[in-house]
Amino acid sequence: MTPMVASLIATALALVFAVLFAGWYTVPWMRQRPAAVAIAACLWVHVLRIVALQIFSARRFGFEIPLSVACLIAWGDVLGAGLAVLGIWLLRRRSAAAIAVLWLFVFETAVDLVYGTVVGIRHHATATAHDLTWVILNFYVPVLWVTLVLVAWQLVTHRTELVGAGAFESASAAKPAGR
């Protein structure tokens, strides 16, 4: 089996499994929590996008991506991580700016992930990805897509709940009485 075929299979399975996990566990959990808490949980997954900075090390060890592309990928992920942290902070402060920042996060992340996919295909990234880079491409990126969709879903369905009193309750406060 070629590295490219193995990568495609791993990515497809990771996406299917992430969607199943979201459907079976994450969505039911999110429905029992305030929207701000549910969104914040997904955003913390994106805060870890700073791991993309490893692309500079990966290039030194055989990951054949041009430096200009590596910079766009890395800094796009760092920007997304920063927007995720800012979104969490604004949600915790019950700020009206949270919604705008979260939509900016959704847009920036979608563009970044699409761009990474397109240049990855163009430069045959799966042929030279190994070690941590392979894990990021084939396991972490599908999880990023799923959590991005969950954030957008929460923004669309709970937009009025996000700003104002009680927007960010603790998880224990959101549980029904008797549990």
N, C-alpha and C positions, 0 to 999 in steps of 0.2 A: 504494500500500500504506500502511495506517495505521501509526503508530508501535507500536500495540499488537500488530498482526499481525506486524510485523517482529520485535518483541521475543519473541513466542511462538515464532516460527520459530528465532530465534537461540538461545533458551534450550533448546529441544528438541534442536537440532543440537549445542550445546555439551555437553549431557548425554549424548547418544549417543556423541560423540567422546571424552568423558572416560571413559565406560564401556569403550569400545574400547581406549583407551590403557591403562587399568587392567588389562584382561584380557590384552592382548598383551604389555605391558612391565612394569607395576608389580607385578602378582601374581607372575609368574615371578621377578622380582627379589626380592620380599619372601620368597618361599619359600626362597631361598638365604641369607638373613640371619637373625641372631637376632631374635626377636620385638621386643625393645626397640629395635633399630636400625630395623626396618621401621615400627614405630609412630611413632618419633621423626620419620622422614622425612615421614609424613603430618601429624604435629602441626605441623611447621614451616610447612606451607601455612596452617594455622589461626592461627598467630602473626600473620600478616599481616592478620588481620581488623580490626586497628586502623584500617584504611583506611575503615571504616564511619563514623569520626568526620567524614569529609567530608560527611556528610548535612546537617550544620549549614550548611556553605557552599552545598551544593546547594539547600537551602531558600531561600536568599537570591537564587538565580538561577533560580527557577521550579519547583523540584521540590515539588509540592504535597502534602506530608505534614505533618499537624499536629505541633507541637513536642513534645507528650507522646509521640506515636508515634515521632518521630525520636529522642527520648531513650532510649526502651526499645530501639529497634533498635541504636543506637550503643553503649549501655552493655552490652547483651547480647553484642555482638560483642567489646567490650573484655574483658568477663568471660571469654568463651570463649578469647580470645587468652591471657589470664593463666593460665587453667587448662591450656592447651596448653604454655606455658612451664614451669609448675610440674610438669606431667606429664613433660616431657623431663628436667628437673632431677632428679626423683625416680627416673626410669628410670636415669639416669646414676649415681646414688648406690646403685642396687640396693635401694631402699627398699620395704618391704612396703606402704607407703602409696600407692605408685604405682598399684596396681590400683584402689583406691577413687577416687583422684583422676581416673584415666582414665575410669572409669564415670560419674563426676559430669560430666566433660567431654562424654562422649557424650550423656548425658541433657540437659545444658544446651544443647548445640549443636543437638540435634534440636528441642528446644522453641523455641529462638531462630530457627532456620530455618523451622519451621512457622509461628511467629508472624509473622515477616517476610513470608512468602508470603501468609498470610491478610490482614494489614493492607494489603499491597501490592495485593491484588485489591480489597479493600474501598475503598481510596482511589485506585484506578486509577493506580498508580505508574508503569506503563509508558507512560502517556499523556504524562507530564511529565518522565520521566527522559531525560537527555541527557548527553553527554560521559562523564566518569568514572563517574557513577551508572549510566548505561546499560551500560557495560562490566562493572561490578560485578554488577549484577542478571542480566545475560545470559550472562556467561562465568565469573566467579569463583564465584558461588553454586552452579552445577552442579558445579564442581570440589570445593567444600566438601562437598556431599552425597556425592560419590564417595569422597573421602578419609575422611569420617566412617564410611561403611560399611566401608571397609578397616580402620580402627582397631577397630571393633566386631568384625569378623571375626577379627582377630589376638587380641583379648582373649578371645574365646570359644574359639578353637582352640589358643591357646598360654598359657593362664592359669598353668599350673604352671611354665613356663619363665621367666616374667617376674621372679620374685623369687629372689634367691640368686646364688651364684657364677656368673660368666660370663654374666650376663643382658645385659650391654651390651658386646659385643665390637666391635672395629673392623670395618668392612666387609671389609677385607683379610684379617683373621683368620678370617672366616666362609667364605671361598672354598675350594672343594675343592683339595687338593694337585695340583700340576701345571698350574695355570692362572695 
